[in-house]
Amino acid sequence: MSEHHARAAGTPAGAAGPPDEYVEAEIHRMLAEDPDVAEQGITVVLTERGLVLYGEVESPHRREEILRRVAERFPDVPISSDIGVIRTQAPTQIEQLP
């Protein structure tokens, strides 16, 4: 187990919260199971400074929704984002199959 811990919402600052793996798993589950988000491509790392979210999503709106939901669930934990936006465009050529 990692030595870093997050405080659960409402837990005093001196108290240890759940281990990293539990916080990371909870966020992954929350993002994957929520039908409005359904995002599985986000990596979550809990550092001494807070949560860092990595990955790529299809729109800035989706990125903001993910950050909003994580911030709501962990209001006392600083959140940093390294979530990029993939520029999706329609194909410019027709694919010919043999």
C-alpha positions in Angstrom: 0.0 0.0 0.0 1.1 3.5 -0.6 2.0 5.8 2.2 -0.2 8.7 1.1 -3.8 9.0 2.3 -6.8 11.2 1.5 -9.1 12.5 4.1 -12.7 11.5 3.7 -15.2 14.3 3.7 -15.9 15.4 7.2 -12.8 13.6 8.6 -10.6 15.8 10.9 -7.3 16.9 9.3 -5.2 14.7 11.6 -7.1 11.5 10.9 -6.2 9.2 8.1 -8.7 8.5 5.4 -9.0 5.5 3.1 -5.8 4.3 1.4 -4.9 5.6 -2.1 -6.2 2.4 -3.8 -9.7 2.8 -2.3 -10.0 6.5 -3.3 -8.7 5.8 -6.8 -11.1 2.8 -7.2 -14.0 4.8 -5.9 -13.4 7.5 -8.4 -13.0 5.0 -11.3 -16.2 3.2 -10.3 -18.1 6.5 -9.9 -17.0 7.7 -13.4 -17.6 4.4 -15.1 -21.0 3.6 -13.5 -22.6 7.1 -13.8 -24.7 6.9 -17.0 -24.1 10.7 -17.6 -20.3 10.2 -17.6 -19.6 6.6 -18.4 -15.8 7.3 -18.6 -13.2 4.6 -18.1 -10.2 6.3 -19.5 -9.3 8.5 -16.6 -6.3 7.7 -14.4 -6.4 8.9 -10.8 -3.3 9.5 -8.7 -3.5 10.6 -5.1 -0.4 12.7 -4.1 0.6 14.7 -1.0 -1.0 17.7 -2.7 -4.3 16.1 -3.6 -5.8 14.2 -6.5 -4.5 14.4 -10.0 -6.6 13.2 -12.9 -5.0 12.1 -16.2 -6.5 11.0 -19.5 -8.3 12.2 -22.6 -11.9 13.0 -23.2 -14.0 14.0 -26.2 -14.9 17.5 -25.1 -14.1 20.3 -22.7 -17.7 19.9 -21.3 -17.0 16.3 -20.5 -13.7 17.2 -18.7 -15.5 19.8 -16.6 -18.3 17.4 -15.7 -15.7 14.8 -14.5 -13.9 17.4 -12.4 -17.2 18.7 -11.0 -18.3 15.2 -9.9 -14.9 14.3 -8.3 -14.9 17.7 -6.5 -18.4 17.1 -5.2 -17.4 13.7 -3.9 -14.1 14.9 -2.3 -14.8 18.5 -1.4 -11.8 18.8 1.0 -9.2 17.4 -1.4 -7.5 19.7 -4.0 -7.9 18.4 -7.5 -5.6 18.9 -10.4 -6.4 18.0 -14.0 -4.2 16.8 -16.8 -7.1 15.7 -18.9 -6.7 16.5 -22.5 -9.4 16.9 -25.1 -9.2 14.7 -28.2 -10.2 16.5 -31.3 -12.7 14.2 -33.0 -13.4 14.8 -36.7 -15.4 13.0 -39.3 -13.2 11.0 -41.8 -12.2 12.9 -44.8 -11.9 9.9 -47.1 -14.1 6.8 -47.7 -12.5 3.6 -46.5 -12.4 1.0 -49.3 -12.4 -2.6 -48.0 -11.0 -5.4 -50.3 
